[in-house]
Amino acid sequence: MALRSSRTERRAAGAALLVVVLLVLLIGDGRTVGKPSGPPNTLEVAWSYVTTGRALDARDVPPALSDEALAVPVGRSVRVIDTRSGQLLSIVNGFAEESPDLRLSGDVLFLVDTQDHFKDTLRAYDLATGRELWHRRATAPGPDGKGAGDFVVKGLLLAEWGPVVIEGGQALALEPRTGTVRWNVPLDTQCDNPRPYVDVPYEMVATPTRLLLLRECPGETAKLQAVDERDGRSVWRKRLGRAENVMLTAADGALGARMVPGEFRLLTESGEEILKAGDGIPLGEEQGIVYASVDHELRAFRADTGKPAWKRARPLKGFAFMTDGVIVEDTTTDGSYSGDVRWSVGDAGGQGPGASTLVDLDGRRTASVPWPVAGKLLGASGELLVARSEEAKGTRYTGLRPEHRARDAARPIALRGTEPRHWPDACGLVGPGLLSKLAPDYLALPEKRSRTMHGVRLPHPSVCRFARESGDGSDVFSVTVRWVAPDATAARTYAASAMPWGCAPSLGGCVTAEIERPRSGAWLYTYRTGLESRPVAHATVVSGRYVLGVAAGENKPAHRALVRRVALHLSDRGGRRE
């Protein structure tokens, strides 16, 4: 009996030791039990908020975004949204300018009102109530009393820890809720050869713990000074050399200096230079590793030695930023929009909603992850990404949460979880019944290259051209399967937010006629395309969870009538074969 008890105890001890070893291995590998390995591979809607009025892309007045809030300019008011819940916190009124410059710092909203009696005024408001806390009128930037009295050109910085203004030859750090001066740094504002119309030869950027002051005079050595945000004490100084122009960028724990022409320097927050390259931007630092986007590569470096940790090629377009332990690459497709680029005629590979690639801090990358909405990626708020999209009567802001989803070969992430077999044959959407009514000799011409969407092979072409065998090309039209959404509601959101509502022809935009909606789920409009910016008759149709496009060669009455007839047929038939 004693022998059996002894064996049982040894087995129990061995099992306990095995558990301890496994836990040590997991902890040593930087993982915890139950935590998925690798970067997130899907983006789910956390909340959605629609404001009245549109933030037109032609003006592209940016909202302000912080880890807790989103501030959206709407006319002469600002709506403040809690990004943790998507609920309205407050509405700020009472300033003179429409769509002012906005910033957030902690629980305070700051705006620069540039039309207050022709002199800038910095105003501070409580986020929760919208009540004005204080305001400060701009003074002349030079000690001699001369200057424009504005905060616009390099004279104001809204850091995470509060505003910094340049006044009277000093940089003043202000307490966010009272506006009182916390500390000041004297500046050398005199240049031997000053730039025209530049009163203060300084540029400012900030990290969470440092204010960086760049002094740059033509023909002189550019000098960089780092100041502790707590007390204004100078921490280090660095001479960057001479350049035509120097542009500073900053992220959490990392700095970037772009020397024009053609040189980029990456520095740690302590001032150590760890890289020289052609171009780049810092993304941040975490656990002793500095991350940057450099010459179309993502690169990681040890902060203490500057030695490379890893590098990955990245897309040629879009931007990158780092948030909550994930590097987000905006690989926006032509099918969504950045600026005034909208869904256009042609390749279905560029027809869906926007997409991002997510990279973890070990350099592991997901495939392209589509957004659940069309729109423009604004940035990050805590763990969420925030996208903006225009609609007919307002602007939608959507919080997207990066999450892990079990991989399923039958439902690829790149297709938003839709099985490829659910993508219809674009040629089969317009059956022989309608074609015979249009003309007796129409031919369906599938686009073979459109059988691939975001690297996923489709069973059918997603783009089909229709042309008359005996025609002269004037009756050609195309049908495109732009997206197969998870459900009909998502399809309508994609389509409504990807219409070219805000394009401005005077700025090279796309709309030459009003958007017409003859039926729910069908939009008719014209679109400029090609090097000659030629207007094309166009339609977008939502049919169930299909988002379809129809286009004809020119913006003529006959072509608009053709597009209308095909679009209404697709809408009426629900995207099914005849």
C-alpha positions in Angstrom: 0.0 0.0 0.0 2.8 2.4 0.9 4.6 1.5 -2.4 1.4 2.3 -4.4 1.0 5.6 -2.6 4.6 6.5 -3.3 4.1 5.8 -7.1 1.0 7.9 -7.1 2.8 10.8 -5.5 5.7 10.6 -7.9 3.3 10.6 -10.9 1.5 13.6 -9.5 4.8 15.4 -8.9 5.8 14.6 -12.5 2.6 15.9 -13.9 2.9 19.1 -11.9 6.5 19.5 -13.1 5.3 19.1 -16.7 2.7 21.8 -16.3 5.3 24.2 -14.8 7.7 23.5 -17.7 4.9 24.1 -20.2 4.0 27.4 -18.5 7.6 28.5 -18.4 8.0 27.7 -22.1 4.9 29.6 -23.0 5.9 32.6 -20.9 9.4 32.5 -22.3 8.0 32.5 -25.8 6.1 35.7 -25.0 2.7 34.0 -25.0 0.0 33.2 -22.5 -2.3 30.3 -22.2 -5.4 30.7 -24.4 -4.0 33.8 -26.3 -4.0 33.4 -30.1 -0.6 33.5 -31.7 0.1 35.8 -34.6 -1.5 39.1 -35.6 -5.3 39.6 -35.7 -6.9 38.5 -39.0 -10.3 40.1 -39.0 -11.9 43.5 -38.3 -15.3 43.5 -36.7 -17.7 46.5 -36.2 -17.6 47.7 -32.6 -19.9 50.7 -33.2 -21.1 53.0 -35.9 -22.1 56.7 -35.6 -23.6 58.9 -38.4 -23.3 62.7 -38.2 -25.4 65.2 -40.1 -23.6 67.0 -42.9 -20.7 65.6 -44.9 -17.0 66.1 -44.3 -16.3 66.5 -48.0 -13.2 64.7 -49.3 -12.4 67.7 -51.5 -11.8 69.7 -48.3 -10.9 66.7 -46.2 -11.2 68.5 -42.9 -9.9 65.9 -40.5 -11.6 65.1 -37.2 -9.5 64.8 -34.1 -8.9 61.3 -32.7 -7.5 60.2 -29.3 -7.5 57.0 -27.3 -10.9 57.9 -25.8 -12.7 60.3 -28.1 -13.4 61.4 -31.7 -14.2 65.1 -32.4 -16.0 65.7 -35.6 -16.5 69.2 -37.1 -20.1 69.8 -38.4 -20.5 73.3 -39.6 -19.9 75.7 -36.7 -20.2 72.9 -34.1 -18.1 69.9 -33.0 -19.6 66.6 -32.0 -17.6 64.6 -29.5 -18.0 60.8 -29.6 -16.8 58.4 -27.0 -14.8 55.9 -29.1 -15.2 53.2 -26.4 -19.0 53.0 -26.9 -19.7 55.0 -30.1 -22.1 57.3 -28.0 -22.3 61.1 -28.3 -20.5 62.8 -25.4 -21.2 66.4 -26.1 -21.7 69.1 -28.7 -19.4 72.1 -28.7 -20.7 75.5 -30.1 -19.8 79.1 -29.8 -16.7 79.7 -32.1 -16.6 81.8 -35.3 -15.0 79.5 -37.9 -16.6 76.6 -39.8 -14.5 73.4 -39.6 -11.7 74.7 -37.3 -8.4 73.0 -36.6 -9.1 70.4 -33.9 -7.0 68.5 -31.3 -7.7 66.3 -28.3 -5.6 66.0 -25.1 -6.9 63.8 -22.3 -10.4 65.0 -21.4 -10.1 68.4 -23.2 -10.9 69.4 -26.8 -8.8 72.2 -28.3 -9.6 74.2 -31.4 -7.9 77.1 -33.2 -10.5 79.6 -34.3 -8.8 81.5 -37.1 -11.6 84.0 -37.8 -11.9 85.6 -34.4 -11.3 89.2 -35.4 -8.5 88.2 -37.7 -6.4 86.9 -34.8 -6.2 83.2 -33.9 -7.8 82.1 -30.6 -7.0 78.8 -28.9 -10.1 77.5 -27.1 -10.3 74.6 -24.7 -13.5 72.7 -24.0 -14.5 70.0 -21.5 -15.2 66.8 -23.5 -18.0 65.6 -21.2 -20.1 68.8 -21.2 -18.9 70.9 -24.1 -18.4 73.8 -21.8 -15.6 76.2 -22.6 -12.8 76.1 -20.0 -10.5 78.9 -21.3 -9.3 80.7 -24.4 -6.0 82.4 -25.4 -5.6 85.0 -28.1 -2.4 84.6 -30.2 0.2 87.3 -29.7 3.0 88.4 -32.1 5.6 85.7 -32.3 8.7 87.9 -32.0 10.0 89.8 -29.1 9.9 93.0 -31.1 6.1 92.8 -31.2 5.9 92.3 -35.0 4.0 89.4 -36.6 0.7 88.1 -37.7 -0.6 86.9 -34.4 -1.5 83.4 -35.4 -1.0 79.8 -34.3 -1.2 78.3 -37.8 2.4 78.1 -39.1 4.5 76.1 -36.7 3.3 78.2 -33.7 1.1 75.7 -31.9 1.5 72.0 -30.9 -1.3 70.0 -29.3 0.6 67.2 -27.6 -0.9 64.3 -25.7 -0.1 66.1 -22.5 -1.4 69.5 -23.5 -0.9 72.5 -25.8 2.5 74.2 -26.5 2.4 77.7 -28.1 5.2 79.9 -29.3 4.9 83.4 -28.0 7.4 86.2 -27.5 10.4 84.1 -28.4 9.4 81.3 -26.0 7.8 77.9 -26.2 5.1 77.8 -23.5 3.6 74.6 -22.2 0.0 75.2 -21.0 -2.0 73.3 -18.4 -4.8 71.6 -20.4 -7.8 72.5 -18.1 -6.8 76.0 -17.0 -4.5 77.4 -19.7 -1.9 78.5 -17.2 1.8 78.2 -18.2 3.5 75.1 -16.8 7.0 75.9 -18.1 8.7 77.8 -20.8 11.8 77.3 -23.1 13.6 80.3 -24.6 14.0 80.2 -28.3 16.6 81.7 -30.7 14.3 83.2 -33.3 16.8 85.3 -35.2 18.2 84.0 -38.5 20.9 85.6 -40.5 18.9 85.0 -43.7 15.3 84.4 -42.6 12.8 82.7 -44.8 10.1 85.0 -46.3 6.8 85.1 -44.4 8.3 82.8 -41.6 8.3 84.6 -38.3 9.5 81.7 -36.1 12.2 79.4 -37.5 11.0 76.5 -35.4 9.1 73.3 -35.9 7.7 71.2 -33.0 6.7 67.6 -32.6 6.1 65.6 -29.5 6.2 62.1 -28.1 4.4 61.1 -24.9 7.4 62.3 -22.8 9.4 64.7 -25.0 8.9 68.0 -26.8 11.2 68.2 -29.8 12.2 71.7 -31.1 13.8 72.0 -34.5 15.6 75.3 -35.3 16.1 75.6 -39.0 17.4 78.7 -40.7 18.4 78.9 -44.4 22.1 78.2 -44.9 22.6 77.2 -41.2 23.0 73.9 -39.4 19.6 72.5 -38.3 19.6 71.9 -34.6 17.3 69.6 -32.6 16.5 70.0 -28.9 14.6 67.5 -26.8 12.7 68.8 -23.7 11.2 66.9 -20.9 7.4 67.4 -20.9 7.1 67.4 -17.1 9.3 70.5 -16.4 10.7 71.8 -19.7 14.2 70.7 -18.8 16.5 70.2 -21.8 17.4 66.5 -22.1 19.6 66.5 -25.2 20.7 68.5 -28.2 21.7 67.3 -31.7 23.1 69.0 -34.8 21.4 67.5 -37.9 23.5 69.3 -40.5 22.5 71.5 -43.4 19.5 70.8 -45.7 17.1 72.7 -47.9 14.4 71.7 -45.5 13.9 69.3 -42.5 10.6 67.7 -41.6 10.1 66.1 -38.2 7.8 63.2 -37.4 7.3 61.5 -34.0 5.7 58.4 -32.6 5.7 56.8 -29.2 9.4 56.4 -28.4 10.8 57.2 -31.9 11.6 60.2 -34.0 12.1 60.8 -37.7 14.0 63.6 -39.5 13.5 63.9 -43.3 16.3 65.9 -44.7 15.3 67.4 -48.1 16.6 66.3 -50.5 16.7 62.5 -50.1 17.7 61.5 -46.5 15.8 60.1 -43.6 17.2 59.6 -40.1 15.6 57.4 -37.5 16.3 58.3 -33.8 15.3 56.9 -30.5 13.6 59.1 -27.9 17.0 59.3 -26.2 18.5 60.9 -29.3 20.5 58.0 -30.6 20.6 57.8 -34.4 20.0 54.2 -35.5 19.3 54.5 -39.2 20.0 56.6 -42.3 17.8 55.9 -45.4 16.2 57.5 -48.4 12.7 58.0 -46.9 10.7 56.8 -43.9 8.5 57.5 -41.0 8.7 56.2 -37.4 5.9 54.0 -36.1 6.8 53.6 -32.4 8.8 51.7 -29.8 7.9 48.8 -27.6 10.0 46.6 -25.3 13.2 48.0 -26.6 12.4 47.6 -30.3 11.9 50.6 -32.6 9.6 50.2 -35.6 9.6 52.3 -38.8 8.3 52.3 -42.3 11.4 52.8 -44.4 11.6 52.9 -48.2 8.5 50.7 -48.7 9.6 48.2 -46.0 8.5 47.7 -42.4 11.7 47.5 -40.3 12.4 46.8 -36.6 15.6 47.8 -34.8 17.0 47.2 -31.3 16.9 50.6 -29.5 20.1 50.0 -27.5 22.3 48.9 -30.4 20.5 50.0 -33.5 20.9 46.5 -35.0 18.1 45.3 -37.3 15.6 42.8 -35.7 13.6 42.1 -38.9 12.3 43.7 -42.1 9.3 43.0 -44.3 8.3 44.5 -47.7 5.1 46.6 -47.6 2.6 47.8 -50.2 3.6 50.7 -52.4 0.5 52.7 -51.5 -1.3 53.6 -48.3 0.2 54.5 -44.9 1.2 52.6 -41.8 0.8 53.2 -38.1 1.2 51.3 -34.9 -1.4 50.7 -32.2 -2.0 48.3 -29.3 0.8 46.0 -30.3 -0.2 45.8 -34.0 1.2 47.6 -37.0 -1.7 48.5 -39.4 -0.9 49.0 -43.1 -3.6 50.9 -45.0 -3.6 49.0 -48.2 -6.7 50.8 -49.4 -8.0 49.3 -52.7 -9.1 51.4 -55.6 -12.5 50.1 -54.8 -12.8 52.0 -51.6 -11.6 55.6 -51.4 -8.9 57.7 -50.2 -9.4 61.3 -51.2 -11.9 61.3 -54.2 -11.0 57.9 -55.7 -14.2 55.9 -56.1 -15.3 52.5 -57.5 -14.6 52.7 -61.2 -15.0 50.6 -64.3 -12.8 47.5 -64.6 -10.9 45.0 -62.5 -13.0 43.6 -59.7 -9.8 43.2 -57.7 -10.0 46.9 -56.9 -13.7 47.0 -56.5 -14.4 46.0 -52.9 -14.2 47.9 -49.6 -11.0 49.1 -48.2 -8.5 46.7 -46.6 -5.6 46.7 -44.2 -2.7 44.3 -43.6 -2.1 43.6 -39.9 1.5 42.9 -38.7 2.4 41.8 -35.2 5.6 43.0 -33.4 7.5 39.9 -34.5 6.9 40.8 -38.1 4.2 38.2 -38.8 1.7 39.5 -41.3 -1.9 38.6 -42.2 -3.3 38.6 -45.7 -5.2 41.7 -46.7 -8.1 42.1 -44.2 -11.1 43.9 -45.7 -13.0 46.5 -43.7 -16.6 45.8 -42.9 -17.4 49.3 -44.4 -16.2 51.3 -47.4 -14.4 54.5 -46.5 -11.2 56.1 -45.4 -9.1 54.9 -42.5 -8.5 57.8 -40.0 -6.3 56.1 -37.5 -6.5 54.3 -34.1 -8.3 55.0 -30.9 -7.1 52.6 -28.2 -7.5 49.1 -29.6 -9.9 50.2 -32.3 -9.4 51.5 -35.8 -11.7 54.3 -37.0 -12.9 54.6 -40.6 -14.9 57.4 -42.2 -17.4 57.1 -45.1 -19.7 59.6 -46.7 -23.4 58.9 -47.3 -26.2 60.8 -49.0 -27.1 62.9 -46.0 -24.3 62.5 -43.5 -20.9 61.0 -42.6 -20.6 57.6 -41.0 -17.8 56.9 -38.5 -17.1 53.2 -37.7 -15.0 51.7 -34.9 -13.3 48.5 -36.1 -12.0 46.0 -33.6 -9.0 43.7 -34.7 -9.8 40.1 -33.7 -8.6 36.6 -34.3 -10.7 34.2 -36.2 -10.0 30.5 -36.9 -8.7 30.0 -40.3 -11.0 28.3 -42.8 -9.8 27.5 -46.3 -13.4 27.4 -47.6 -14.1 31.0 -46.2 -11.0 33.1 -46.9 -10.3 36.1 -44.7 -9.5 38.1 -47.9 -13.1 37.6 -49.0 -14.5 38.8 -45.7 -15.4 35.2 -44.9 -17.5 34.6 -47.9 -17.0 31.3 -49.7 -15.7 31.8 -53.3 -18.5 29.6 -54.6 -21.0 32.3 -53.5 -19.4 34.8 -56.0 -21.7 34.7 -59.1 -20.6 34.6 -62.7 -20.8 38.2 -64.0 -21.7 37.1 -67.5 -24.6 35.0 -66.1 -26.2 38.0 -64.3 -27.5 39.3 -67.6 -29.3 36.5 -69.2 -30.4 35.9 -72.9 -33.8 37.3 -72.2 -32.6 40.9 -71.5 -29.9 40.7 -74.1 -32.3 39.7 -76.9 -34.5 42.7 -76.0 -31.4 45.0 -76.2 -30.2 43.6 -79.5 -30.2 40.2 -81.1 -26.4 39.8 -81.5 -24.9 40.6 -78.1 -21.9 38.5 -77.0 -20.7 38.0 -73.4 -16.9 38.6 -73.1 -15.7 37.5 -69.7 -12.6 39.1 -68.2 -10.4 36.1 -67.3 -8.1 38.1 -65.0 -11.1 39.0 -62.8 -11.3 35.4 -61.5 -8.9 36.4 -58.7 -10.0 38.7 -55.9 -7.4 39.7 -53.2 -5.3 36.6 -54.1 -8.3 34.2 -53.9 -9.3 32.2 -56.9 -13.0 32.6 -57.9 -15.0 29.9 -59.8 -16.3 32.5 -62.3 -15.1 35.8 -63.8 -16.3 38.8 -61.7 -16.2 41.2 -64.7 -18.0 40.7 -68.0 -18.2 42.9 -71.0 -21.1 42.7 -73.4 -20.7 43.8 -77.1 -22.7 43.5 -80.2 -21.2 41.2 -82.8 -22.1 43.5 -85.6 -21.8 46.7 -83.7 -19.2 49.6 -83.8 -18.5 49.5 -80.1 -21.0 52.2 -79.2 -23.3 49.7 -77.4 -20.6 48.1 -75.2 -21.4 47.8 -71.5 -19.9 46.0 -68.6 -21.2 44.3 -65.4 -18.9 43.9 -62.4 -19.4 41.9 -59.2 -17.8 44.4 -56.9 -18.4 42.6 -53.6 -20.3 39.7 -52.0 -21.0 41.1 -48.6 -21.7 39.0 -45.4 -25.3 40.1 -45.6 -27.7 42.5 -47.4 -27.3 45.2 -44.7 -23.5 45.2 -45.1 -23.9 45.3 -48.9 -26.1 48.4 -48.7 -23.6 50.1 -46.3 -20.8 49.4 -48.7 -22.6 50.7 -51.7 -24.2 53.8 -50.1 -20.8 54.9 -48.6 -18.9 54.4 -51.8 -20.9 56.7 -54.0 -19.0 59.8 -55.2 -21.0 62.2 -53.0 -18.1 64.5 -52.2 -16.1 64.8 -55.4 -15.4 68.2 -56.7 -15.0 68.6 -60.6 -12.9 71.8 -60.0 -10.4 69.7 -58.0 -10.3 66.8 -60.5 -13.2 65.0 -58.9 -15.5 62.5 -60.5 -19.1 63.6 -60.6 -20.5 65.4 -63.7 -24.2 64.7 -63.0 -26.4 64.3 -59.9 -26.6 60.9 -58.4 -30.1 59.5 -59.2 -31.8 56.7 -57.2 -34.6 55.3 -59.3 -35.1 52.4 -56.9 -34.0 51.3 -53.5 -30.6 49.8 -53.9 -29.9 51.3 -57.3 -27.8 54.4 -57.9 -27.2 56.0 -61.4 -24.4 58.6 -61.9 -21.5 59.5 -64.2 -17.9 59.0 -63.4 -14.7 60.5 -64.9 -12.0 57.9 -65.7 -8.8 57.6 -67.7 -6.1 60.1 -68.5 -8.6 62.3 -70.4 -10.9 62.2 -67.4 -13.7 61.0 -69.7 -17.2 60.8 -68.2 -18.7 57.3 -68.2 -22.4 56.4 -67.5 -22.4 54.3 -64.4 -24.6 52.5 -61.9 -24.2 50.7 -58.6 -26.7 48.1 -57.6 -27.3 46.2 -54.4 -29.0 42.8 -55.0 -29.3 40.8 -51.8 -25.7 40.7 -50.6 -24.2 41.3 -54.0 -22.8 44.7 -54.8 -22.8 45.1 -58.6 -21.5 47.7 -61.0 -22.8 48.7 -64.5 -20.9 51.0 -66.9 -21.2 52.1 -70.5 -18.6 53.7 -72.7 -19.6 57.4 -72.7 -21.9 59.8 -70.9 -24.5 60.0 -73.7 -28.3 59.8 -73.4 -28.4 56.4 -75.2 -25.6 55.0 -72.8 -27.3 56.4 -69.7 -30.5 54.7 -70.8 -28.7 51.4 -71.4 -27.1 51.5 -68.0 -30.4 52.4 -66.3 -32.1 49.4 -68.0 -29.4 46.9 -67.1 -29.2 48.3 -63.5 -32.9 48.1 -62.9 -32.9 44.5 -64.4 -30.2 43.5 -61.9 -32.0 45.1 -59.0 -35.3 43.6 -60.0 -34.0 40.1 -60.6 -32.1 40.0 -57.3 -28.8 39.1 -59.0 -30.2 35.8 -60.2 -30.0 34.2 -63.6 -33.0 34.5 -65.9 
